Amino acid sequence: MACDLHIHTTASDGTDTPEEVVAQAAALGLEAIAITDHDTVAGVGKAVQAAAGRLVVVPGVELSTEEDGCEVHVLGYYVNCGHPALLKALSDLVEKRVERVSQIVARLQGLGIGVSLERVKEIAGRGVPGRPHVARALIELGVVASIDEAFGRLIGQGCPAYVPRARLGAMEAVRLIREAGGVAVLAHPGVSRSEAVLEQLLFAGLQGIEVEYPEHNTAQRAYFRKLAARYGLIVTGGSDYHGPDHRFLLGTAVVPFDTVRELQAAAKRC
């Protein structure tokens, strides 16, 4: 009865297609998954079609935002993937992501590294180009040995080719998800340290908090469960899976199917 509610595909910066994710989830015996690609819902329909009754696919999205200087990731569950305001906002974010990758590539070239924007886009395929795709291009060139090294040496924050990302405000993201009929959930607060803006997000309409997450330790999980109880938030969780070469494998953080029922009920009340 396990459910993994934080998964990325080739629609953004994952390496598995939505169909491949569904096949793996079914093989693992997962009862439900959520497709939560960065700034796009393009992979949701393909996953739903591939599931064909084998498991439940929750339509979702992950928005990288900022509030009061704090990086905040907001997950949206059961969003209407055809909602005009949501699609417009996602389209604007995609344009900014592509522009950012172009700037990162230009900085790398300025460092004498022969990475090309064309190759980065090829690696991204139909997905939205992002830093993980740049990292894979750097691995191909032999500049780095791993994605972690690429981020640590070249394209991570504070590194020579780092370019800040254009972001939505976190409160704006919560409101956008709610407007699109979805349930807004604070992602991995123990990693992003986003608890500092929790009360503001609650005011905007936050409805859940991600407790089960691979990088949350036992004490953090207990603490965030207490916060959830205090504020009446839905407890969610997921692996943040990006592919087999990513450090978190599919199904490494799960929640019971009751969580899916809670999310669905909350979405119906929007």
Salt bridges, closest charged atoms under 4 A:
ASP13 OD1 - HIS38 NE2 3.64
ASP13 OD1 - HIS242 NE2 3.36
ASP39 OD2 - ARG97 NH1 3.39
ASP39 OD2 - ARG165 NH2 2.49
GLU62 OE1 - HIS6 NE2 3.03
GLU62 OE1 - HIS8 NE2 3.03
GLU62 OE1 - HIS38 ND1 3.74
GLU62 OE2 - HIS73 ND1 2.90
GLU62 OE2 - HIS188 NE2 3.64
GLU71 OE2 - HIS73 NE2 2.73
GLU71 OE1 - ARG167 NH2 3.58
ASP92 OD2 - LYS88 NZ 2.80
GLU122 OE1 - ARG119 NH1 2.91
GLU140 OE2 - ARG119 NH2 2.51
GLU149 OE2 - ARG153 NH1 2.75
GLU210 OE2 - HIS6 ND1 2.84
GLU212 OE1 - ARG221 NE 3.70
GLU212 OE2 - ARG225 NH2 2.96
GLU215 OE2 - ARG247 NH1 3.75
ASP240 OD1 - HIS6 NE2 3.09
ASP240 OD1 - HIS8 NE2 2.99
ASP240 OD1 - HIS242 ND1 3.72
ASP258 OD1 - ARG261 NH1 2.55
